[in-house]
Amino acid sequence: MNEVIALAQALIQRESVTPEDAGCQQMMNERLEAIGFNIESLFFTDTLNTWARKGDQSPHFCFAGHTDVVPTGPAKNWQHPPFSGLIENGLLHGRGAADMKGSLAAMIVATERFVTKHPNHKGSISFLITSDEEGPFINGTTRVIDTLEARGEKIDMCLVGEPSSRDVLGDVVKNGRRGSLTGFLKVKGIQGHVAYPHLAQNPIHLATEALTELSQTQWDNGNEFFPATSFQISNINGGTGAGNVIPGELDVQFNFRFSTEVTHQQLQQRVIDILQKHKLNYELSWIVNGLPFITEHGLLVDATVNAIKSVTGLPTNLETTGGTSDGRFIAQTGAKVIELGPRNATIHKVDECVSTDDLIKLTDIYEQILEQLLT
């Protein structure tokens, strides 16, 4: 069996449902230590993280990823046991095959090959691995970055192994991500009987015009890298469950996915202005899930695009679509960040799988990126 497929299979067979690591990082660390990496295990509350580095010079290139996976749901719904790592018809099956244990295996094997060929390569190589990417992302990558920042240790370039490809391997590289801002709005009224509306204030009625204006506002026009900022109401709840009671409160949860054309502070203030314009009695709190970032053409992007072309013969599209990733924490330090991994068609689904041929090619792409950046 090909060495990258064997390693991916072994990682899949460890039931590392977030925030559990189940020994995955130890398996990776042993291989990295054998080729000269210094290993630091950083445990925060319930999350195991690894910071592994070889070299102390610039340029500093980092592979980043996660060993945790989302829950499988009922195993009976899977064609094959979700942690079997079974290979059938050129596909490696199992939870985490695409997101992202296949990428982790490709990173390790690519690095082993590169270091064997170039034991005195320039710069540094590191691995930032967490078991808290699929969970609340509180004690994972962000805590490791805090640790590195506190001691002045900087990453110059980072490749996150998230499954970026859409139709074929390497057709999409994420060279940035939109920001994510969540708001929690409570509109206050006065509860009462529906037959006596003059004695009550219905917060649903009161909020309707403001919510309509929020949903119809043009927040920006986007730019060459990002689509226009979007506003979506994701949850709304009011009422006691009784049909004859005017509710006293309305709870609304909404989310912005925003571009680099606007800051989260500007979005917050514009929301407040609209709410106050409509004279609502309200409470409002926020969670900044991540800030937008962009990595423009330069050493990292060009090396990645060239490596994909060399291995697959295909061009690459640079995109910032999709959700957030741990790349947002790394990018805020000034590092150039991209995301490149296998196809994302089955991630988080029943019967998640990845092409074994794609993993072999992904390993070659990762190795070529190292060749271009560190030789």
Disulfide bonds with the S-S distance in Angstrom:
none
